[in-house]
Amino acid sequence: MQGKFWFLATLVLGTCAFFAAQPLHAQCKVIWVLKVPCLKVEEALVNQIQQWTTSAGCVTEGEKCQYELISANHTQIIAKHTTALDRNVDIMHFYLKSDILNLNCRLVGISASQNLERVHDNGTNYCNIYNLVDGSGLTSVPEFKEISNDWMCTQRSIANCTLV
């Protein structure tokens, strides 16, 4: 009887842990490793956010618009993006960490939907942060590396950032 109890307890706890590891609503986390100083990364991202603040390009350029810079310093950038079609608001955080010689930057981007009922987003939160990194030219730095997957990033595998 004790064996069955431990088996059931393990099964229940394992199931709870499995579901707890999954995002409860649409969000994304991506890690980039860039062979460029974090100061240049910060400058590039802030400039890109400021370039895409207007809603004028929303008709022709999809979602590469309606970004808003909330705050920025050498270690963190906070911004907001409002999707053009359904007006969903996503909050983005970028965390910048230099290596010991300040030659390389580890950039962690997180985007989360403010609508807690939004579970699936077709990769929109991924595109929110990826489009900024790409638009700022950071995807073309030498030895650019991106680390993410569908566990870290809601529906990343089906994201089409050329449309959004």
C-alpha positions as CSV (number, residue, x, y, z in Angstrom):
1,M,0.0,0.0,0.0
2,Q,2.8,2.4,0.8
3,G,4.4,1.8,-2.6
4,K,1.1,2.8,-4.3
5,F,0.9,6.0,-2.2
6,W,4.4,7.0,-3.1
7,F,3.8,6.3,-6.7
8,L,0.6,8.4,-6.8
9,A,2.3,11.2,-4.8
10,T,5.2,11.2,-7.2
11,L,2.8,11.2,-10.2
12,V,0.8,14.1,-8.8
13,L,3.9,16.2,-7.9
14,G,5.5,15.4,-11.3
15,T,2.4,16.5,-13.1
16,C,2.2,19.7,-11.1
17,A,5.9,20.4,-11.8
18,F,5.3,19.8,-15.5
19,F,2.5,22.3,-15.8
20,A,4.2,24.8,-13.5
21,A,7.2,24.9,-15.9
22,Q,4.9,25.9,-18.8
23,P,4.1,29.6,-19.2
24,L,0.6,30.4,-17.8
25,H,0.1,33.1,-20.5
26,A,1.9,34.3,-23.7
27,Q,5.5,35.2,-23.0
28,C,9.0,34.7,-24.3
29,K,12.5,34.6,-23.1
30,V,15.5,34.7,-25.5
31,I,19.2,34.8,-24.7
32,W,21.6,36.3,-27.2
33,V,25.4,36.2,-27.1
34,L,26.9,39.1,-29.0
35,K,30.6,39.9,-29.7
36,V,30.1,43.6,-29.2
37,P,30.2,45.7,-26.0
38,C,26.9,46.1,-24.1
39,L,27.1,49.9,-24.4
40,K,26.7,49.5,-28.2
41,V,23.9,47.0,-27.7
42,E,22.0,49.3,-25.4
43,E,22.5,52.2,-27.8
44,A,21.3,50.1,-30.8
45,L,18.2,48.8,-29.1
46,V,17.1,52.2,-27.6
47,N,17.6,53.8,-31.1
48,Q,15.5,51.1,-32.7
49,I,12.7,51.4,-30.2
50,Q,12.6,55.2,-30.7
51,Q,12.5,54.7,-34.5
52,W,9.5,52.4,-34.3
53,T,7.4,54.5,-31.9
54,T,5.0,55.8,-34.5
55,S,2.0,54.0,-35.8
56,A,2.5,55.3,-39.3
57,G,4.3,52.1,-40.5
58,C,1.8,49.7,-39.0
59,V,-0.1,49.3,-42.3
60,T,2.9,48.6,-44.5
61,E,5.4,47.1,-42.0
62,G,3.2,44.9,-39.9
63,E,4.2,45.1,-36.2
64,K,7.5,47.1,-36.6
65,C,5.8,50.1,-35.0
66,Q,4.1,51.2,-31.8
67,Y,7.0,50.5,-29.5
68,E,7.5,52.8,-26.5
69,L,10.6,53.2,-24.4
70,I,9.8,53.2,-20.7
71,S,13.4,53.3,-19.3
72,A,16.9,52.4,-20.2
73,N,20.3,52.2,-18.5
74,H,23.5,50.2,-19.0
75,T,22.0,47.0,-17.5
76,Q,18.3,47.1,-18.4
77,I,15.9,48.4,-21.0
78,I,12.2,48.4,-20.5
79,A,9.8,49.0,-23.4
80,K,6.2,48.4,-24.3
81,H,4.7,47.2,-27.6
82,T,1.1,47.5,-28.7
83,T,0.1,45.1,-31.6
84,A,-1.3,46.9,-34.6
85,L,-4.2,44.6,-35.3
86,D,-5.7,43.5,-32.0
87,R,-4.1,46.2,-29.8
88,N,-2.6,43.7,-27.3
89,V,0.0,45.3,-25.0
90,D,3.2,43.4,-24.3
91,I,5.9,44.6,-21.9
92,M,9.6,43.9,-22.8
93,H,12.6,43.7,-20.6
94,F,16.2,43.5,-21.9
95,Y,19.0,42.7,-19.5
96,L,22.5,43.4,-20.6
97,K,25.6,41.7,-19.0
98,S,29.2,42.4,-20.1
99,D,32.0,40.0,-19.9
100,I,35.0,40.8,-17.7
101,L,36.8,42.8,-20.5
102,N,33.6,44.5,-21.7
103,L,34.1,43.1,-25.2
104,N,31.1,40.8,-25.4
105,C,27.5,41.2,-24.2
106,R,25.0,38.6,-23.0
107,L,21.5,40.0,-23.8
108,V,18.4,38.5,-22.3
109,G,15.1,39.6,-23.8
110,I,11.8,38.9,-22.1
111,S,8.4,39.9,-23.6
112,A,5.1,39.1,-21.8
113,S,1.6,39.8,-22.8
114,Q,-0.3,42.0,-20.3
115,N,-3.5,40.1,-21.2
116,L,-3.3,37.2,-18.7
117,E,-6.0,35.4,-20.6
118,R,-3.8,35.3,-23.8
119,V,-2.2,31.9,-23.7
120,H,-1.2,31.5,-27.4
121,D,0.2,34.3,-29.4
122,N,1.5,32.7,-32.7
123,G,5.0,33.8,-31.6
124,T,4.2,37.5,-31.2
125,N,6.2,38.0,-28.0
126,Y,9.2,36.4,-29.7
127,C,8.8,38.7,-32.7
128,N,8.5,41.7,-30.3
129,I,12.0,41.3,-29.1
130,Y,13.6,39.6,-32.1
131,N,12.4,42.4,-34.5
132,L,14.2,45.0,-32.3
133,V,17.4,43.0,-32.2
134,D,17.3,42.3,-35.9
135,G,16.1,45.9,-36.9
136,S,19.0,47.4,-34.9
137,G,21.5,45.3,-36.9
138,L,22.6,43.1,-33.9
139,T,21.8,39.8,-35.7
140,S,24.6,40.5,-38.1
141,V,27.4,41.0,-35.5
142,P,30.2,38.3,-35.7
143,E,29.3,35.0,-34.1
144,F,25.7,36.0,-33.2
145,K,24.1,33.3,-31.1
146,E,20.5,32.9,-30.1
147,I,19.2,30.6,-27.4
148,S,15.5,29.9,-27.1
149,N,12.8,27.2,-27.7
150,D,9.1,26.7,-27.3
151,W,9.5,26.1,-23.6
152,M,11.1,29.5,-23.1
153,C,9.0,31.2,-25.7
154,T,5.3,30.7,-26.4
155,Q,4.9,29.3,-30.0
156,R,8.4,30.4,-31.1
157,S,8.6,27.6,-33.6
158,I,5.6,29.0,-35.6
159,A,6.6,32.7,-35.3
160,N,6.8,34.5,-38.6
161,C,8.5,37.8,-37.8
162,T,8.5,39.0,-41.4
163,L,4.7,39.4,-41.1
164,V,4.7,40.9,-37.6
